[in-house]
């Protein structure tokens, strides 16, 4: 088993002390239990790329114009919005 040194802000230190007091666990036991709980909670979540890949935006996504015409397209969109 490896030894890790971590830094806790005062609020986290107080939370850990409260968990230790309420449960009777040692601080390392409480931290391990917290890591396991967080790991379980994250197990079913997809990583950001998987979420992005699942979005079907179609060809060009939300693009209003091809990239080669981007500057002109922005001008046209601003003019169109100002006319409203």
For each residue, the residues with C-beta under 8 A, 3 or more apart:
1:
2:
3:
4:
5:
6: 31
7:
8: 12 13 16
9: 12 13
10: 13 14
11: 14 15
12: 8 9 15 16
13: 8 9 10 16 17
14: 10 11 17 18
15: 11 12 18 19
16: 8 12 13 19 20 27 30 31
17: 13 14 20 21
18: 14 15 21 22
19: 15 16 22 23 25 30
20: 16 17 23 24 25 26 27 30
21: 17 18
22: 18 19
23: 19 20 30
24: 20
25: 19 20 29 30 33
26: 20 29 30
27: 16 20 30 31
28: 31 32
29: 25 26 32 33
30: 16 19 20 23 25 26 27 33 34
31: 6 16 27 28 34 35
32: 28 29 35 36
33: 25 29 30 36 37
34: 30 31 37 38
35: 31 32 38 39
36: 32 33 39 40
37: 33 34 40 41
38: 34 35 41 42
39: 35 36 42 43
40: 36 37 43
41: 37 38 45
42: 38 39 45
43: 39 40
44:
45: 41 42
46: 50 51 54
47: 50 51
48: 51 52
49: 52 53
50: 46 47 53 54
51: 46 47 48 54 55
52: 48 49 55
53: 49 50
54: 46 50 51
55: 51 52
56:
57: 60 61 62
58: 61
59:
60: 57 63 66
61: 57 58
62: 57
63: 60 66 67
64: 73 77
65: 69 70 72 73 76
66: 60 63 69 70
67: 63 70
68:
69: 65 66 72 73
70: 65 66 67 73 74
71: 74 75
72: 65 69 75 76
73: 64 65 69 70 76 77
74: 70 71 77 78
75: 71 72 78 79
76: 65 72 73 79 80
77: 64 73 74 80 81
78: 74 75 81 82
79: 75 76 82 83
80: 76 77 83 84
81: 77 78 84
82: 78 79
83: 79 80
84: 80 81
